[in-house]
């Protein structure tokens, strides 16, 4: 059976992926593979403050908890995907990465990915 380390490695190997980070909802790093120059622990620590307000917004709109958020920045994108009540996946992408295909695969395989954590 695949492990969380295998998942992180497989995502990181995709074209345009600069980082794949799995963290706890408390911001503690579980596993990661990142390009040189990125600090995965610092990145993981910055994610929980994004999730809480996203969940609150979803509740206020009657849409429920946040499952996936795509954040576009000047030099790339970030996908924040809730795997379970305990774990989150963050993927950093270059602007040229195939965002649609990755989002589709993450959504389609969410339960299998969550089972690894």
C-alpha positions in Angstrom: 0.0 0.0 0.0 1.2 3.5 -0.8 2.3 5.8 2.0 2.0 9.5 2.6 5.6 9.8 1.6 4.8 8.1 -1.8 1.9 10.5 -2.3 4.1 13.6 -1.6 6.8 12.3 -3.9 4.3 11.6 -6.7 2.8 15.0 -6.6 6.2 16.7 -6.4 7.4 14.9 -9.5 4.6 16.5 -11.6 5.6 19.2 -14.1 5.3 22.6 -12.5 5.0 21.5 -8.9 7.5 23.2 -6.6 6.2 21.9 -3.3 4.0 19.2 -1.9 3.4 19.5 1.8 1.2 17.5 4.2 0.5 19.1 7.5 -1.7 18.8 10.5 -4.5 21.3 11.0 -2.3 22.7 13.8 0.3 23.7 11.3 2.8 21.0 12.2 4.6 19.4 9.3 3.8 15.7 8.5 5.8 15.3 5.3 7.1 17.4 2.4 9.1 17.7 -0.7 10.0 21.2 -1.8 12.4 23.0 -4.2 15.6 24.4 -2.6 14.9 27.7 -0.9 11.5 26.9 0.5 11.1 26.1 4.1 8.3 23.5 4.5 7.9 24.1 8.2 7.4 27.8 7.7 4.9 27.1 4.9 3.0 24.6 7.1 2.8 27.0 9.9 1.1 29.7 7.7 -1.7 27.5 6.4 -4.1 27.1 9.5 -4.9 30.8 9.5 -6.3 30.4 6.0 -8.4 27.4 6.7 -10.5 28.8 9.6 -11.8 31.8 7.8 -12.5 29.8 4.7 -14.5 27.3 6.7 -16.4 30.2 8.4 -17.1 31.8 5.0 -18.5 28.5 3.7 -20.7 28.1 6.7 -22.0 31.7 6.3 -22.8 31.0 2.7 -24.4 27.7 3.5 -21.7 25.8 1.6 -20.1 23.9 4.4 -16.4 23.5 5.2 -13.6 24.4 2.8 -12.4 21.4 0.8 -10.1 23.0 -1.7 -8.8 26.5 -2.1 -6.8 27.8 -5.0 -4.8 30.9 -4.3 -3.2 32.7 -7.3 -0.1 34.9 -6.7 2.0 36.9 -9.1 4.5 34.1 -9.6 2.4 31.0 -9.1 -0.4 29.2 -7.5 -1.1 27.4 -4.2 -3.7 24.6 -3.7 -4.8 24.1 -0.2 -6.8 20.9 0.1 -8.4 19.6 3.2 -7.7 15.8 3.4 -9.5 15.1 6.7 -10.4 16.8 10.0 -6.7 16.3 10.9 -4.6 16.8 7.8 -4.2 19.3 4.9 -2.3 19.1 1.6 -0.6 22.2 0.1 0.8 22.1 -3.4 2.7 25.1 -4.8 2.7 25.4 -8.6 4.4 27.5 -11.2 2.1 29.5 -13.5 2.7 27.0 -16.3 1.6 24.0 -14.3 -1.6 22.0 -15.4 -3.8 23.2 -12.6 -7.0 21.7 -13.9 -5.6 18.2 -14.2 -4.2 18.3 -10.6 -7.4 19.7 -9.1 -9.4 16.9 -10.9 -7.1 14.2 -9.6 -7.0 15.6 -6.0 -10.8 15.8 -6.0 -11.3 12.4 -7.5 -8.9 10.7 -5.1 -9.6 12.7 -2.0 -10.8 9.7 0.1 -7.9 7.5 -0.9 -5.4 10.3 -0.1 -7.0 10.9 3.2 -6.7 7.2 4.1 -2.9 7.6 3.9 -2.8 10.2 6.6 
